[in-house]
Amino acid sequence: MFETHDPRFGTYVLFNAPLKKLAQGFDWAEGPVWMGDANCLLFSDIPNNRIMRWSPDLGLSVYRAPSNFSNGHTRDRQGRLVSCEHGGRRVTRTEWDGTVTVLADGYMGKPLNSPNDVVVKSDGSIWFTDPHYGIMTNYEGYKSAQELPCNVYRIDPDGRLEAVLTDFNCPNGLCFSPDEQRLYVADTGRVFHKDAQHIRVFDMGSGRPKGGAVFHVIGAGCADGIRVDDEGNVWSSAGDGVHCIAPDGTLLGKILVPEIVSNICFGGRGKQMLFITATTSLYAISLNRIGAQWP
């Protein structure tokens, strides 16, 4: 179940903690977010156009259907759900009364491609990736013409939208380091093309991303969803499971999963549980690490 590449990894995992399959029967599970106040996990089953809910007390249920082919989710600093929608080609926020507010659906007069993953910074700004995956076929959205490059965007607290990174093939997962001095972004490449696939890292010292060197290249498959723990280690989805990467880019070890992993998030009591969406199933494993990302 574990593959150690550096002795440090042995202190990060619990060798008597099993990898549990919590649910199955999905076509492409994605976008997990832990809702601590409700003691449940929300995640997307994109091709089936629904958001699922898993609770340790109540098991599996449908949270929202149709979901506009939602993909990635997070929560803002008020605890509201923020979602990326392939079908609506937009980023939305679910208010406490259940109504949905559109935060972004176009840039410079053109529709977004298919927002994929999203994070919220401590200043309230919302950062999201906009690759073309949801509009290239009818499997995860609606096949449509691409009118914008595949950018990384920032929504200011006042609602202004800015393209902050414009040199990606297809940006995908993203996360900030615990001190928010680094921004990590995975590039998974364009559909039907052979592009470089890697995680890049940006310096956030000035408040805007600078640099963009390759941080790490996943050896099996590619990085999709990524998260960090409280010591700044990057946990990345991969073709053979979840890879743990030190802040200097060194591969520390792997959690081997029997399906291709799409995304991950920390949650549960103490935020030490790693939830894993992997192709047709939802998995979880307890770690000796604490998730650093909001929420």
C-alpha positions as CSV (number, residue, x, y, z in Angstrom):
1,M,0.0,0.0,0.0
2,F,2.9,2.3,0.7
3,E,6.1,2.9,-1.3
4,T,8.9,4.7,0.5
5,H,11.4,6.8,-1.4
6,D,12.8,8.8,1.6
7,P,13.0,7.8,5.3
8,R,10.9,10.9,6.2
9,F,7.9,9.3,4.6
10,G,7.8,6.7,7.3
11,T,6.8,9.3,9.8
12,Y,4.0,10.7,7.6
13,V,2.0,7.5,7.2
14,L,0.5,5.0,9.7
15,F,1.3,1.5,8.6
16,N,-1.6,0.0,10.5
17,A,-4.1,2.5,8.9
18,P,-5.9,0.9,6.0
19,L,-6.8,2.4,2.6
20,K,-10.6,2.2,2.7
21,K,-13.0,2.3,-0.3
22,L,-15.9,4.4,0.9
23,A,-18.1,4.4,-2.2
24,Q,-18.0,3.3,-5.8
25,G,-20.0,3.3,-9.0
26,F,-19.0,6.7,-10.5
27,D,-17.7,7.4,-14.0
28,W,-15.1,10.0,-13.1
29,A,-15.0,11.1,-9.5
30,E,-13.4,14.5,-8.8
31,G,-13.2,17.7,-6.8
32,P,-13.5,16.5,-3.1
33,V,-14.1,19.2,-0.4
34,W,-14.5,18.5,3.3
35,M,-17.5,20.2,5.0
36,G,-16.5,19.9,8.6
37,D,-19.5,21.6,10.1
38,A,-21.8,19.1,8.3
39,N,-19.4,16.2,8.9
40,C,-19.5,15.2,5.3
41,L,-17.5,15.2,2.1
42,L,-18.8,16.6,-1.2
43,F,-17.3,15.5,-4.5
44,S,-18.2,15.5,-8.2
45,D,-19.2,12.6,-10.5
46,I,-18.7,14.7,-13.6
47,P,-20.0,12.6,-16.5
48,N,-23.1,11.8,-14.5
49,N,-23.7,15.5,-13.9
50,R,-24.0,15.3,-10.1
51,I,-22.4,16.3,-6.8
52,M,-22.2,13.5,-4.3
53,R,-22.2,13.6,-0.5
54,W,-20.5,11.1,1.7
55,S,-21.0,11.1,5.5
56,P,-19.4,8.7,8.0
57,D,-22.8,8.6,9.7
58,L,-25.2,8.4,6.7
59,G,-23.1,7.0,3.9
60,L,-23.6,8.1,0.3
61,S,-26.3,10.4,-1.2
62,V,-26.8,12.9,-4.0
63,Y,-26.1,16.5,-3.0
64,R,-27.0,18.2,-6.2
65,A,-28.2,16.9,-9.6
66,P,-28.0,18.2,-12.2
67,S,-24.8,20.0,-11.2
68,N,-23.8,21.7,-14.5
69,F,-21.1,19.1,-14.7
70,S,-19.3,20.5,-11.7
71,N,-15.7,19.6,-11.2
72,G,-13.5,21.2,-8.4
73,H,-14.9,22.6,-5.2
74,T,-13.6,24.6,-2.2
75,R,-15.1,26.8,0.6
76,D,-14.6,30.5,1.0
77,R,-13.7,32.2,4.3
78,Q,-17.3,32.3,5.3
79,G,-17.7,28.6,4.7
80,R,-19.7,28.8,1.5
81,L,-19.3,26.3,-1.3
82,V,-17.4,27.5,-4.3
83,S,-17.6,25.3,-7.4
84,C,-16.2,25.1,-10.9
85,E,-18.8,24.2,-13.5
86,H,-17.9,22.7,-16.9
87,G,-21.5,22.8,-18.2
88,G,-22.1,26.4,-17.1
89,R,-18.5,27.4,-18.0
90,R,-18.4,29.4,-14.8
91,V,-17.4,29.6,-11.1
92,T,-20.3,29.8,-8.7
93,R,-20.9,30.2,-5.0
94,T,-23.7,28.5,-3.1
95,E,-25.1,30.9,-0.5
96,W,-26.4,29.8,2.9
97,D,-30.0,29.9,1.7
98,G,-29.1,27.5,-1.2
99,T,-29.2,30.1,-4.0
100,V,-26.3,30.1,-6.5
101,T,-24.3,33.2,-7.3
102,V,-22.2,33.4,-10.4
103,L,-18.7,34.7,-9.6
104,A,-17.1,34.4,-13.1
105,D,-18.4,33.1,-16.5
106,G,-16.4,35.1,-19.0
107,Y,-13.3,37.2,-19.6
108,M,-12.8,40.1,-22.0
109,G,-16.2,39.5,-23.5
110,K,-15.7,35.8,-24.2
111,P,-16.9,32.7,-22.3
112,L,-14.6,30.8,-20.0
113,N,-13.5,27.3,-21.2
114,S,-14.4,24.9,-18.4
115,P,-13.3,26.0,-14.9
116,N,-11.6,23.0,-13.3
117,D,-10.2,23.6,-9.8
118,V,-10.3,26.4,-7.3
119,V,-8.7,27.6,-4.0
120,V,-9.4,30.6,-1.8
121,K,-6.6,32.7,-0.4
122,S,-6.7,34.3,3.1
123,D,-7.3,37.7,1.7
124,G,-10.6,36.4,0.2
125,S,-9.4,36.2,-3.4
126,I,-10.5,33.2,-5.4
127,W,-8.0,31.5,-7.7
128,F,-9.1,29.0,-10.4
129,T,-7.8,27.1,-13.4
130,D,-9.6,27.2,-16.8
131,P,-8.4,24.3,-19.1
132,H,-10.5,23.2,-22.0
133,Y,-11.3,19.6,-20.8
134,G,-15.0,20.2,-20.3
135,I,-15.7,21.6,-23.8
136,M,-13.5,19.3,-25.9
137,T,-16.1,16.4,-25.8
138,N,-19.6,15.8,-24.5
139,Y,-18.4,13.5,-21.8
140,E,-17.7,16.0,-19.0
141,G,-19.8,18.9,-20.3
142,Y,-20.9,20.3,-23.7
143,K,-18.7,20.2,-26.7
144,S,-18.1,23.8,-27.6
145,A,-15.6,26.1,-29.4
146,Q,-12.7,27.3,-27.3
147,E,-12.5,31.1,-27.3
148,L,-9.9,31.8,-24.6
149,P,-6.5,30.4,-23.8
150,C,-6.2,28.0,-20.8
151,N,-5.4,30.5,-18.0
152,V,-5.2,30.7,-14.3
153,Y,-7.5,33.4,-13.0
154,R,-7.9,35.4,-9.8
155,I,-11.2,36.9,-8.6
156,D,-10.5,39.9,-6.3
157,P,-12.7,40.3,-3.2
158,D,-14.4,43.1,-5.1
159,G,-15.3,40.7,-7.9
160,R,-12.8,41.9,-10.5
161,L,-11.5,39.0,-12.7
162,E,-7.8,38.9,-13.8
163,A,-5.8,36.4,-15.8
164,V,-2.8,36.0,-13.6
165,L,-1.0,33.1,-15.4
166,T,-1.2,32.8,-19.2
167,D,1.6,30.4,-20.2
168,F,0.1,27.0,-19.5
169,N,-1.0,24.2,-21.8
170,C,-3.9,23.2,-19.5
171,P,-3.6,24.3,-15.9
172,N,-5.4,21.9,-13.5
173,G,-5.0,21.4,-9.8
174,L,-3.6,24.3,-7.7
175,C,-2.8,25.0,-4.0
176,F,-0.9,27.5,-1.9
177,S,1.8,26.6,0.6
178,P,0.8,27.0,4.3
179,D,2.3,30.5,4.5
180,E,0.9,31.4,1.0
181,Q,4.4,32.4,-0.2
182,R,4.2,29.7,-2.9
183,L,1.5,28.8,-5.5
184,Y,1.7,25.3,-7.0
185,V,-0.2,24.6,-10.3
186,A,-0.3,21.3,-12.1
187,D,-0.2,21.4,-15.9
188,T,-1.8,18.2,-17.4
189,G,-1.5,19.1,-21.0
190,R,-4.1,19.6,-23.8
191,V,-6.5,17.0,-24.9
192,F,-5.3,14.9,-27.9
193,H,-1.8,16.5,-27.7
194,K,1.5,15.4,-26.2
195,D,2.5,18.2,-23.9
196,A,4.8,18.4,-20.9
197,Q,3.0,17.4,-17.7
198,H,4.4,18.7,-14.4
199,I,3.8,20.8,-11.3
200,R,5.1,24.3,-11.4
201,V,5.8,26.6,-8.5
202,F,5.4,30.4,-8.3
203,D,6.8,32.9,-5.7
204,M,3.9,34.8,-4.1
205,G,6.1,37.3,-2.1
206,S,4.8,40.3,-4.0
207,G,1.2,39.1,-3.9
208,R,1.3,38.1,-7.5
209,P,2.8,34.9,-8.9
210,K,6.3,35.2,-10.2
211,G,8.7,32.6,-11.6
212,G,7.1,29.3,-12.5
213,A,9.9,26.8,-12.5
214,V,9.1,23.1,-12.8
215,F,8.7,21.9,-9.2
216,H,8.2,18.2,-9.8
217,V,7.4,15.7,-12.6
218,I,5.1,12.8,-11.6
219,G,6.7,9.5,-12.8
220,A,3.4,7.6,-13.1
221,G,0.7,9.4,-15.0
222,C,0.5,13.0,-14.2
223,A,-0.5,15.4,-11.4
224,D,-4.1,16.5,-11.4
225,G,-5.4,17.6,-8.0
226,I,-2.9,18.7,-5.4
227,R,-2.9,19.7,-1.7
228,V,-0.4,20.6,1.0
229,D,0.0,19.5,4.6
230,D,0.9,21.8,7.5
231,E,4.7,21.3,6.9
232,G,4.5,22.3,3.3
233,N,4.7,18.9,1.7
234,V,2.8,18.6,-1.6
235,W,0.4,15.6,-1.9
236,S,-0.4,14.9,-5.5
237,S,-2.7,12.7,-7.5
238,A,-1.0,10.3,-9.9
239,G,-1.6,7.4,-12.1
240,D,-0.6,4.8,-9.4
241,G,-2.0,6.6,-6.4
242,V,-1.0,9.6,-4.3
243,H,2.6,11.0,-4.2
244,C,4.1,12.9,-1.3
245,I,6.6,15.5,-2.4
246,A,8.9,17.6,-0.1
247,P,9.0,21.4,-0.5
248,D,12.3,21.0,-2.3
249,G,10.7,18.8,-5.0
250,T,12.0,15.4,-3.6
251,L,9.6,12.5,-3.9
252,L,9.2,11.1,-0.4
253,G,6.8,8.3,-1.0
254,K,3.6,7.0,-2.4
255,I,0.2,5.7,-1.3
256,L,-0.7,3.1,-3.9
257,V,-4.3,3.1,-5.1
258,P,-5.8,0.5,-7.5
259,E,-7.3,3.2,-9.7
260,I,-6.1,6.4,-11.4
261,V,-6.3,9.2,-8.8
262,S,-8.0,12.4,-9.9
263,N,-7.9,14.5,-6.8
264,I,-7.5,14.6,-3.0
265,C,-8.3,16.7,0.1
266,F,-7.7,16.6,3.8
267,G,-10.6,16.3,6.2
268,G,-12.1,14.4,9.0
269,R,-11.4,14.8,12.7
270,G,-8.3,16.9,13.0
271,K,-7.9,17.1,9.2
272,Q,-5.6,14.1,9.2
273,M,-7.8,12.0,6.9
274,L,-6.9,12.1,3.2
275,F,-9.9,11.6,0.9
276,I,-9.1,10.3,-2.5
277,T,-11.3,10.5,-5.6
278,A,-10.0,7.8,-8.1
279,T,-11.8,7.1,-11.3
280,T,-14.9,5.2,-10.2
281,S,-14.4,5.2,-6.5
282,L,-13.9,7.3,-3.3
283,Y,-11.2,6.2,-0.9
284,A,-9.8,7.5,2.4
285,I,-6.8,6.9,4.6
286,S,-5.6,8.3,7.9
287,L,-2.2,9.9,7.9
288,N,0.2,11.3,10.5
289,R,-0.1,14.7,8.7
290,I,-2.6,17.6,9.0
291,G,-4.0,19.3,6.0
292,A,-3.0,23.0,5.6
293,Q,-5.5,24.2,3.0
294,W,-8.7,26.0,3.7
295,P,-11.1,24.7,4.9
